[in-house]
């Protein structure tokens, strides 16, 4: 984890990977926050596929992959920016991670790709957009019976309340919101939104690149 953080902060001095610059803050907001999703992913059977949508510098995917080396869970890191994906590829090689790959593409495009559409057992994401937007990016990539896990801050409940149409249209089932950290362990307002998928996403979703952001469901 420390080696990954060194690589991330060093590269961040050259081009923007994260708004977090301070190392101590980075341990909390990047590493520990990412690991709050570990418990849910530990329940996946061996051979499961997880996609991190809008991963940027590898958050939360790389810390999760590092923490689950023998669980048989494979991670795909998705980002649309070439220099970020090159950093991810270099980092994966430097850390000798065998359960991670990086892909450069837009979520809207990948969600219409037969090899990736409804292929993943789970999708994770942080700081990509509103809940409505991220559901359109992630649910088409998740198979029926799979799960989307979103890390969100204080705005989570308000955004989720506005995402009713997206949940209904995109094939969502049960939705749960819970604190990322146990009560009494700090002042973080981070929550995890869990969305189960119980039916296929209609073929018209995701819509063209840029549309989920400009015209959210």
Residue, then its C-alpha position, 0 to 999 in steps of 0.5 A: x500500500x505504501x509503495x502504491x501511495x508513493x507512486x501515486x503521489x509522485x505521479x500526481x506532482x506531474x499531472x492530476x490524478x487526485x486532489x489529495x496532496x498530503x500523504x497523511x490525508x491520502x492514507x485516509x481518503x484514498x487507501x482506508x476509504x477504498x478498503x471500506x468496500x473490502x468486506x462486500x467484495x470478500x463475499x464474491x466467489x473465486x473467479x469473480x470480476x469487478x470493474x472500477x469505473x472512473x478509477x483515475x489513479x486507481x481508487x478504489x480498485x488498486x487498494x482493493x486488489x492489493x488487499x485481496x491477492x488470494x481471493x480469486x477476485x479480478x479487477x478491471x480499472x476503467x478510465x477515459x484518460x490515456x495518461x492515467x491508464x498509462x500510470x495504472x499500467x506502470x503501477x500494476x507492473x511495478x507492484x507485480x499485481x496479477x489480479x488487475x488490468x487497466x482499460x482506456x475507454x468511456x463507460x458509455x462505450x464499454x457498456x455497449x461492448x459485448x465483451x463487457x456488457x453485463x459481464x461483471x459481478x460487481x462495479x465500484x466507483x468513487x467521485x465520478x458524478x451524481x448517483x444517477x450518472x454513475x448508475x448509468x455508467x455501472x449497471x449496464x456493465x454488471x450482470x443480473x444478480x450483481x452489485x454496484x457499490x458507490x462511495x459517496x459523501x454527505x450528498x448521498x441521500x439527496x442524490x439517491x432520492x433523485x435517482x429513482x428513475x435511473x434505478x427503475x429504468x436500468x434494472x436495479x433491485x434492492x438499494x441500501x445505504x450504510x456508513x462506511x466506517x463503524x460508529x465512533x471511529x472518526x468524523x467521516x461522512x463517507x457512506x456506501x450505496x449498495x445497488x443490486x441488479x435484478x433484471x437486464x438493463x435495456x439495450x438503449x443504456x448507457x446512452x451516448x458519451x456525455x449524455x448521462x451527465x448532461x441529461x441524467x435520468 
